[in-house]
């Protein structure tokens, strides 16, 4: 490969695309599809296992779901405002399914209402988050990747509990 053809993420972010691969509406629909699937995964856990069962010393799925919530909340706030700062991880995670799902559903509504207000150019602007400096689209995709990764852990937990996970393609 020609080394001059390789560009960094920052260099790519500095160029204007000629055509959008995803529109903001496409991104929102994909993100909400993942959230619907994760919500159904939360619901698949036996009541007494959501916040207690783990494999190999990993966190229980209820704690993983709360991390997904926090990363999405942080990402949404930063993308809407353009201000990143330190995340507010201090919120006490829910310890029951109903409270977790209530918070999840509230954030789902805020995502529907607020993500469309993000100026499209912000997805190409380099942002400084607490974990890295990268374009807004990469930050947003990281939030999705984080959810997919932890939901997959939940699938392993469900199988270890003898529960068939929800079909991952039904978003």
N, C-alpha and C positions, 0 to 999 in steps of 0.2 A: 504494500500500500504506500502511496505517496505521502510522506510525512507532512507535507504542506497542506494536504487535504484534511488532516485531522484537526478538529477545533475543540476547544474546551467548552464546557457548558456555559461559562460566562461569555465567551465569544459568540456562541450561538444565540444567547439571549439578547445580545446587543444588535442583532440583525432583525429586521422586520420580515415576518413570513409573507410569502406571496399568496398563500391560501391556508385557511384554518383546517387543521386535521379534525379538531373537535371544536364545536361552538360552546360557549358557556352553558347553554341549555343542555347540550349533549353531556358535558361534564357533570352537571347537576343530576341528570337522570342516571348516569352511571354510578355516581356516589350514592344516591338514594337507593339504587338497586342493591348495592353492597350493604347499606344500613338495614334495608328490609331483611336481607338474608341473615345478617348478624343478629337482628332482633329475633328472628325465628330460631336461630341457634341458641340464644339465651333461653328461649321458651322450651327448647328440647331437653334441657337439663332437669333431672329429678330435683324436686324442691330442696332436699337435704344435701345436694351435691354441688350446687352452683357456686357457693362461696367456700367450699371445704375441700372438694376433690382436686387432686393434682397428680401429675406423673413426674417422676424423677426430680422432685424438689422444685418444679416450676410453680408459678402462682396459680391459684384457682381461676377458673374462667370468669367468675364474677369480677375479680380484680383486673383481669385482662380486658374485660369489657369496659370497665371504668377507665382504664388507660386509653382505650380507643375513643371513648367519650371525650376525655381531656385533650387528646391530640387534635381531634376534630374541632373542638371548641376553640382551642388556641389558634389553629390554622384559619378557621372562619373569621375570628376576630382580627387577626393580622391582615388577612386578605381584604377585608372590608375597610379597615381603618388605615392600612399601610404602616401601622405601628406594631412592633413585635414585642419588645421587652421580655421580661421573665414570665414564664407561665405560672398560673396560680394552682399549683398542685396541692395546696393545703386543704382543699375541700375534702371533707370526710366522705369516703366512698360509701354508697348504700350497702346495707348488709341483708337486703331482702329483694327478691325479684321485682315486686311491685314498685318499689322506690327506684330501682335501677331502670326499669322500663319507663317510668314516669319521666325521669331525667332524660332518657334516650329519646322519648317522643317529643319532649320540649325542644331538644336540640335539633331534631329532625325538622320541626316547624320553623325554627330559626334559620336553618340551612336553606329551606325552601324560600323564605322571605328575604334573606340577606345575600346569599351568594349571587343572585342576579344583579345586585347593586354594585358588584365589584367591577371597576372600570377594566375593560378588556386589556388595556395596555399593562395593567398591574401584573398580569400573568407573565409578562416578558421582562419586567423590572427585577433587578437583583435585589433581594431582601436579606436582611441580617436577622436570622432567628437565633434562639438560644442554642440550637444544635449545629447550625451551619449557615453559610452565606450561599444563596442560590436563587435562581429565578422563581417567581411566584408559582409557575406551573410545576416546577420540580417539588416545591414545598407541598403543594396540593396533592400531587401524586404520591409523595411520601406518606401523607395521612392515609391515603387509600391503601398503599402497600402495608402500612402498619396494621390496618384493620384486617386485611386479607391474611397476613402472617399470623396474627393472634387468633383469628377465627379458625384457621387451620389447626392451631393447637387445640382449640375447643373440639374440633372434629376428632382428633386423636383421643381426647378425654372421653367424649361420648362413646366412641368405639370401645375403649377400655371399660366403660360402664355397661357395655352390652346394649347401647342405644344406637339405632341407625340415625346418622346425621341427616339433616335436610339436604336435598339435592343442591349442590353448589351452583348449578347452572340456572336454577329457578330464582332469578332475582326480581 
